[in-house]
Amino acid sequence: IDDSHMEEAYELLKEYRQTKAVGMNIVSRKEIEAQYEAETRSSAVIGYAISIVIALVGILNFINSMVTAIISRKKEFAMIQSVGMTKRQLRRMLALEGLSYAGITLAVSFALGTVTVGVFVRAMVAGGYSTFRFTLLPLVICTPVLLLFAVLVPYICFRNLEKRSVVERLRMAD
């Protein structure tokens, strides 16, 4: 049936089902399209939920790595402060260190994400009935969050460390 007569044909079949073939099941193209769109939306929601969970795990892992690195080096920080490094210099050094970790993480994520999704996933769906749209939007959204934590976590950790004096931190045993 040509597209211009689809509605007429559907009405004709609907009338036929009501009068002559009561138990006959008729499925229209519109119903199939609506079902496909609903399935596509549910798949997208599941995909976004999984992406959010993975992003949260990644950000929490990044925070944990930063906190562990700072706490394990507290005696080192006390030593370099005892020979003349100021609190401001130490804070700046930790912030730059956090930003470098974030930069490396983002560079690897963008590169691997582009190659993995752009090549492998596109190859898996090629020739199928679905369309494929590649987007880096989730990674772009995570970028400012990761950069914020790269600066904020060292600042908060150092504030907790500097509650004790340099002498107390030098005397502490690991």
DRENDO-1510 file (C-alpha; in Angstrom, 1 decimal, always signed):
<recs>
REC; n; res; u; v; w
REC; 1; ILE; +0.0; +0.0; +0.0 .
REC; 2; ASP; +1.3; +3.4; -0.9 .
REC; 3; ASP; +1.9; +5.9; +1.9 .
REC; 4; SER; -0.9; +8.2; +0.8 .
REC; 5; HIS; -3.5; +5.5; +1.2 .
REC; 6; MET; -2.3; +4.0; +4.5 .
REC; 7; GLU; -5.0; +5.6; +6.6 .
REC; 8; GLU; -7.8; +4.4; +4.2 .
REC; 9; ALA; -6.5; +0.9; +4.2 .
REC; 10; TYR; -6.2; +0.8; +8.0 .
REC; 11; GLU; -9.8; +2.0; +8.4 .
REC; 12; LEU; -11.0; -0.6; +5.9 .
REC; 13; LEU; -9.2; -3.4; +7.8 .
REC; 14; LYS; -10.5; -2.1; +11.1 .
REC; 15; GLU; -14.1; -2.2; +9.8 .
REC; 16; TYR; -13.5; -5.6; +8.3 .
REC; 17; ARG; -12.3; -6.9; +11.7 .
REC; 18; GLN; -15.3; -5.5; +13.5 .
REC; 19; THR; -17.9; -6.9; +11.1 .
REC; 20; LYS; -16.6; -10.1; +9.4 .
REC; 21; ALA; -13.5; -11.3; +11.3 .
REC; 22; VAL; -13.9; -10.4; +14.9 .
REC; 23; GLY; -11.0; -12.5; +16.2 .
REC; 24; MET; -8.5; -11.4; +13.5 .
REC; 25; ASN; -5.4; -9.6; +14.8 .
REC; 26; ILE; -4.3; -6.6; +12.7 .
REC; 27; VAL; -1.1; -4.7; +13.4 .
REC; 28; SER; -0.5; -1.5; +11.6 .
REC; 29; ARG; +2.7; +0.1; +10.6 .
REC; 30; LYS; +2.0; +3.0; +13.0 .
REC; 31; GLU; +1.6; +0.5; +15.9 .
REC; 32; ILE; +4.9; -1.1; +15.0 .
REC; 33; GLU; +6.7; +2.3; +14.8 .
REC; 34; ALA; +5.3; +3.3; +18.1 .
REC; 35; GLN; +6.4; +0.0; +19.7 .
REC; 36; TYR; +9.9; +0.5; +18.2 .
REC; 37; GLU; +10.1; +4.1; +19.5 .
REC; 38; ALA; +9.1; +2.9; +23.0 .
REC; 39; GLU; +11.8; +0.2; +22.9 .
REC; 40; THR; +14.4; +2.6; +21.7 .
REC; 41; ARG; +13.5; +5.1; +24.5 .
REC; 42; SER; +13.7; +2.3; +27.1 .
REC; 43; SER; +17.1; +1.2; +25.7 .
REC; 44; ALA; +18.3; +4.8; +25.8 .
REC; 45; VAL; +17.2; +5.2; +29.4 .
REC; 46; ILE; +19.0; +2.0; +30.4 .
REC; 47; GLY; +22.1; +3.2; +28.6 .
REC; 48; TYR; +22.1; +6.6; +30.3 .
REC; 49; ALA; +21.5; +5.0; +33.7 .
REC; 50; ILE; +24.5; +2.7; +33.1 .
REC; 51; SER; +26.6; +5.6; +31.9 .
REC; 52; ILE; +25.7; +7.6; +35.0 .
REC; 53; VAL; +26.7; +4.7; +37.3 .
REC; 54; ILE; +30.0; +4.2; +35.5 .
REC; 55; ALA; +30.7; +7.9; +35.7 .
REC; 56; LEU; +30.0; +8.0; +39.4 .
REC; 57; VAL; +32.2; +5.0; +40.0 .
REC; 58; GLY; +35.0; +6.6; +38.0 .
REC; 59; ILE; +34.7; +9.9; +39.8 .
REC; 60; LEU; +34.6; +8.2; +43.2 .
REC; 61; ASN; +37.7; +6.2; +42.2 .
REC; 62; PHE; +39.5; +9.4; +41.2 .
REC; 63; ILE; +38.6; +11.0; +44.5 .
REC; 64; ASN; +39.8; +7.9; +46.4 .
REC; 65; SER; +43.1; +7.9; +44.5 .
REC; 66; MET; +43.7; +11.6; +45.2 .
REC; 67; VAL; +42.8; +11.3; +48.9 .
REC; 68; THR; +45.0; +8.2; +49.4 .
REC; 69; ALA; +47.9; +9.9; +47.6 .
REC; 70; ILE; +47.7; +13.0; +49.8 .
REC; 71; ILE; +47.2; +11.1; +53.1 .
REC; 72; SER; +50.1; +8.7; +52.4 .
REC; 73; ARG; +52.4; +11.7; +51.8 .
REC; 74; LYS; +51.5; +13.8; +54.8 .
REC; 75; LYS; +55.0; +13.3; +56.3 .
REC; 76; GLU; +56.6; +14.3; +53.1 .
REC; 77; PHE; +54.5; +17.5; +53.0 .
REC; 78; ALA; +55.5; +18.3; +56.6 .
REC; 79; MET; +59.2; +17.9; +55.6 .
REC; 80; ILE; +59.0; +20.2; +52.6 .
REC; 81; GLN; +57.1; +22.7; +54.7 .
REC; 82; SER; +59.8; +22.5; +57.4 .
REC; 83; VAL; +62.5; +23.5; +54.9 .
REC; 84; GLY; +60.5; +26.5; +53.6 .
REC; 85; MET; +57.7; +25.7; +51.3 .
REC; 86; THR; +54.6; +27.8; +52.2 .
REC; 87; LYS; +51.1; +26.5; +52.6 .
REC; 88; ARG; +50.1; +28.4; +49.5 .
REC; 89; GLN; +52.8; +26.8; +47.4 .
REC; 90; LEU; +51.9; +23.3; +48.7 .
REC; 91; ARG; +48.2; +23.9; +48.0 .
REC; 92; ARG; +49.1; +25.0; +44.5 .
REC; 93; MET; +51.3; +22.0; +43.9 .
REC; 94; LEU; +48.5; +19.6; +45.0 .
REC; 95; ALA; +46.0; +21.4; +42.9 .
REC; 96; LEU; +48.3; +21.2; +39.8 .
REC; 97; GLU; +48.9; +17.5; +40.6 .
REC; 98; GLY; +45.2; +16.9; +40.7 .
REC; 99; LEU; +44.7; +18.7; +37.5 .
REC; 100; SER; +47.4; +16.7; +35.8 .
REC; 101; TYR; +45.8; +13.5; +37.0 .
REC; 102; ALA; +42.4; +14.7; +35.7 .
REC; 103; GLY; +44.0; +15.8; +32.4 .
REC; 104; ILE; +45.6; +12.4; +31.9 .
REC; 105; THR; +42.3; +10.7; +32.8 .
REC; 106; LEU; +40.3; +12.8; +30.4 .
REC; 107; ALA; +42.8; +12.4; +27.5 .
REC; 108; VAL; +42.8; +8.6; +27.9 .
REC; 109; SER; +39.0; +8.5; +28.3 .
REC; 110; PHE; +38.4; +10.6; +25.2 .
REC; 111; ALA; +40.9; +8.6; +23.1 .
REC; 112; LEU; +39.8; +5.2; +24.2 .
REC; 113; GLY; +36.1; +6.2; +24.1 .
REC; 114; THR; +36.4; +7.5; +20.6 .
REC; 115; VAL; +38.2; +4.4; +19.3 .
REC; 116; THR; +36.1; +1.9; +21.2 .
REC; 117; VAL; +32.7; +3.4; +20.4 .
REC; 118; GLY; +33.5; +5.0; +17.1 .
REC; 119; VAL; +35.1; +1.8; +15.6 .
REC; 120; PHE; +34.0; -1.3; +17.4 .
REC; 121; VAL; +30.4; -0.4; +18.4 .
REC; 122; ARG; +29.8; +1.1; +15.0 .
REC; 123; ALA; +31.0; -2.1; +13.4 .
REC; 124; MET; +28.7; -4.2; +15.6 .
REC; 125; VAL; +25.6; -2.3; +14.5 .
REC; 126; ALA; +26.5; -1.9; +10.9 .
REC; 127; GLY; +24.1; -3.4; +8.5 .
REC; 128; GLY; +21.3; -3.7; +11.1 .
REC; 129; TYR; +17.9; -2.1; +11.3 .
REC; 130; SER; +18.9; +0.5; +13.9 .
REC; 131; THR; +20.7; +3.7; +13.5 .
REC; 132; PHE; +23.9; +4.6; +15.4 .
REC; 133; ARG; +24.7; +8.1; +16.7 .
REC; 134; PHE; +28.1; +8.6; +18.3 .
REC; 135; THR; +28.3; +11.2; +21.1 .
REC; 136; LEU; +30.9; +12.3; +23.6 .
REC; 137; LEU; +28.3; +14.3; +25.5 .
REC; 138; PRO; +28.5; +12.1; +28.7 .
REC; 139; LEU; +32.2; +12.6; +28.8 .
REC; 140; VAL; +31.9; +16.3; +28.1 .
REC; 141; ILE; +29.5; +16.6; +31.0 .
REC; 142; CYS; +31.9; +14.7; +33.3 .
REC; 143; THR; +34.8; +16.9; +32.4 .
REC; 144; PRO; +34.0; +20.0; +34.5 .
REC; 145; VAL; +32.9; +17.7; +37.4 .
REC; 146; LEU; +36.3; +15.9; +37.3 .
REC; 147; LEU; +38.2; +19.2; +37.0 .
REC; 148; LEU; +36.3; +20.6; +40.0 .
REC; 149; PHE; +37.1; +17.5; +42.1 .
REC; 150; ALA; +40.7; +17.7; +40.9 .
REC; 151; VAL; +41.1; +21.1; +42.6 .
REC; 152; LEU; +38.6; +20.7; +45.5 .
REC; 153; VAL; +39.8; +17.3; +46.9 .
REC; 154; PRO; +43.4; +18.3; +47.4 .
REC; 155; TYR; +42.3; +21.6; +49.0 .
REC; 156; ILE; +40.0; +19.8; +51.5 .
REC; 157; CYS; +42.5; +17.1; +52.3 .
REC; 158; PHE; +45.3; +19.6; +52.9 .
REC; 159; ARG; +43.0; +21.7; +55.1 .
REC; 160; ASN; +42.5; +18.6; +57.2 .
REC; 161; LEU; +46.2; +17.9; +57.3 .
REC; 162; GLU; +47.2; +21.4; +58.3 .
REC; 163; LYS; +45.1; +21.3; +61.5 .
REC; 164; ARG; +48.2; +19.8; +63.1 .
REC; 165; SER; +51.5; +21.7; +63.2 .
REC; 166; VAL; +54.4; +20.8; +61.0 .
REC; 167; VAL; +56.3; +19.5; +64.1 .
REC; 168; GLU; +53.4; +17.2; +65.0 .
REC; 169; ARG; +53.2; +15.9; +61.5 .
REC; 170; LEU; +56.9; +15.2; +61.4 .
REC; 171; ARG; +56.8; +13.3; +64.7 .
REC; 172; MET; +53.9; +11.1; +63.6 .
REC; 173; ALA; +54.7; +7.5; +62.8 .
REC; 174; ASP; +53.4; +6.0; +59.6 .
</recs>
